[in-house]
Amino acid sequence: MKKTVYYFHSLSSPWAYMGWPKFKSLIDKHNLHVIVRPTRIVPPNGGIPLLSRPDARRHYHEVELDRWRKRLNMPLVLRPKHYPTQNEFCARMVIAADQLGWGQDKVLALSHALLHTLWSEEKDVMDAAVRVATANALGLDGAKLLSMQDTPDIMAAWKSSEQEAQARGIFGTPTWVYDDVLFWGQDRLDFLDEALSR
């Protein structure tokens, strides 16, 4: 029986972007069933959006991003032109791919590709054409996903994902949930690996 991991992440999070290669390796290692839950920072649980943080914390955020992009050897622009951004349009396209039953590999690949588009290519993911092109580059039907993103079913699923994140006590992203235990941040994936290995 496959082990199930819930993956709560913001489609504008640099940490979700940098955590993807390690998470993908855990999916392969443990043959995981991943339930994809796009969301955003959850203020009722103590999440603080970047622009609401004091200058010292915002500066340190950039210091940490620089450390991790070097450690992981991943292309990342520290101050991309189109960040901060609203992540819900990307999120709803990912939800649409999931609801179409395209499989977790394609859904997760789309999620990472959209984050790469923002953080490495410095493109504006608020632009529908950019999102469609990102999906198309993976061999997915970007126009189909775009046509679904504002439908009642997708909007309801997006809202439900946020409500579930709040109910589970999630405050920041990425957060993985395994066996009702939270693992917040891409630097906690080793702990997730240990839990999955037990």
N, C-alpha and C positions, 0 to 999 in steps of 0.2 A: 504494500500500500504506500502510495506516495505521501511524503510529508508536505504539508501546506504552509506557505508563508504569505502573509498579507503584506503588500508593498504600498505604503502611503508615501506619496512624493509630489512635490510641486514641479510643474513643468517650466519653472523659471529658476530652480535651485541649482547653483553650481556644485553643491555637494552631492545631489542626486546624479549630476553629470559625471563627477569624478568617481562616484561609487559604483557606477555601472559595470566596468570591467571585472571588478572583484565579485560583485553580486552575480554576474553572469557565470563566473567560474564556480560559484557555489550552486547555482542552478544545475550546472552540468555535473558537478561532483556528487550532489545528493539527489539528482533526478527530481527536482522540486516541482510541485504544482504551485504556481504563483497566482494569487488573486490581486489584480492590479487596481489600486485605488488612488487615482489622481486626486489631490486635494491642495490645500495651501496652509500657511501658518495659521494656527488656531488660537487667536487672542484670548478667548474665554478660559483656555487651559494654560495661559502664560506665554504664548508665542508672541514675539515682538518683531513686526516687519522691519526690514533693514533701515528704511528711511525714518522710522520712529526711534531708532536707537541713538544714544549719545555719540558725539563725534569720536570719542576714544574707542568705542566698540566698533564703529564702522571702519575706522582705520585698522584696527586689529583684524577685522574680518578680511581685509585685503591682504594683510601680512600672512594670514593662514592660507588664503587661496594661493598665494605665491609659493609658499612652502610645499603645499600639496601638489600643485601642478608640476613642480620640479621633482618631487618624490615619485609621483606616478608617471612622469614623462608624458603628460597629456597637454595638448594644445588648449590654452585658455587665455582669453584676454581679460585682464584684471578689471578694466572699466569698459565693457562693451557699449557701443553707441546706443543700443536700444534696451538697456537695463538701468533701473528696474522696469518691469513690464507686467502687464496682466497675463496671468498664465492660463486663465480658464478657457480660452479659445483652443489652445493646444490640448488642454486636458480633455475637452469635449470631443475632439477628434480622436484622441486615444481611446476614450470610452466608446465611441462609435465603432472603432476597429474591433474592440473587445466584444461589443454586442453583435457584430456581424459574424462572430465565431471564427475569426481569422487565425486564432491560436496565439498562445502566450508569446511564442518566439517573435512573431511579427508585431504584436502589440508592444512588447518591450523594446524591440528594435526601433519602432516609430518613436516611442517616448525618448529614447536616447538620442535619436537623430534630431529631434526637435530641440533638445537641449544643446546638442553640438552646433546646430544652426545658430543659436543665440550666443553661446559662449566661445565658440571657436571661429565661426564664420562672420560673426557680428552682423547678422541679418535680423530684420525686424519681423519677429514671429507674430506680431499683431496683424501683419499684412497677409491676407488670405492666400495670395498668390505664392508667397514664400512657404506657407504651410503645405499647400498643395504640391509644390515642387519638391519639398522634402519627402513627402509621402511617395510621390511618383518615383523618386530616385531609388526607393526601396522596392519598386515593383508593385506598390500598392495603389489603389484607385483613390487618389487625393480628392478628386472632384466628388466622388461618392461620399467620402468622409465629411467634406465641407458641406454637402447638401444635408447631412444629418445633424450637424453640430447644434443647431437651434431647435430641433424637434422636441416636442414635449417629453418623449422617452429619455432622450439624452440629457435634457435639462434636469429631469427628475433624478436620473442616476448621478449626475454631478452633485446635486444637492444632498442626495443620500450618502454619497461618499464623504462629504464634509461633515454630515451629522454623525456618521459612523466614527470618523476620526475624533470628533469631540467626545463621543461616548466612550471611546477606548482610552481616553486620557492623552491623546497625541497633541503635542503643541508645536513641534517643528518637523521639518522634513530634510532628508528622507528618514522615515521610520519603518522598520520591518517588525512584524508581529509574528512570533512563532509560539504556539502553545500558550497563548494569552500573555506572553512576556514581550515587552517593548525593547527594541534595539534602535536607539536614535543616533543618527549620524553615520556617515560612511566610514568613520574610524572605529565603529563598533562591529564591523562585519566579521572580525575574527572571533568575537564572542558569539555571534550568530552561528558561525561555523562550528564552534565547540558545542553549542547547544544541539545543533543538528546531528552531530557525531555521537552524542550520548545515546 
